[in-house]
Amino acid sequence: MKKIVLIISFLICAFTVNNKTKTEDIAMSSKDKIVICHIPPGNNQNPRTIEISVKALEAHLAHGDFIGNCYRGEPDNDDDPIIVTW
């Protein structure tokens, strides 16, 4: 758990420093959940903004997903993120 908290803290700082991600994109949506941009393996032209457990964050980051909304600067037509449980 400490490793995940450290990773999340580092990523939040990194995104905040370079101003590429808005604060609301990084926000934890509920306890133990986080919003990420999921890039499906083999289908990188179809990224999806989803909400996952922080326990699954490390695995998602390892295959190229990133914290925050996929569509920065564009309207999000999807009101609610897809909730993925692992």
HUVEN-V993892 format. One record per backbone hydrogen bond with DSSP energy under -0.5 kcal/mol. NH is the residue of the N-H (numbers start at 0). CO is the residue of the C=O. If there is no record, write none. Layout:
# HUVEN-V993892
NH&CO + NH&CO
This chain:
# HUVEN-V993892
4&0 + 5&1 + 6&2 + 7&3 + 8&4 + 9&5 + 10&6 + 11&7 + 12&8 + 13&9 + 14&10 + 15&11 + 16&12 + 17&13 + 18&14 + 18&15 + 19&14 + 20&14 + 24&21 + 25&21 + 25&22 + 26&22 + 29&32 + 32&29 + 33&51 + 34&26 + 35&49 + 36&65 + 37&35 + 37&47 + 38&36 + 39&37 + 42&39 + 45&42 + 47&37 + 49&35 + 49&47 + 50&81 + 51&33 + 52&83 + 53&31 + 55&52 + 56&53 + 57&53 + 59&55 + 60&56 + 61&57 + 62&58 + 62&59 + 63&60 + 64&59 + 65&36 + 67&34 + 71&69 + 73&70 + 76&74 + 78&76 + 81&48 + 83&50 + 83&81 + 84&82
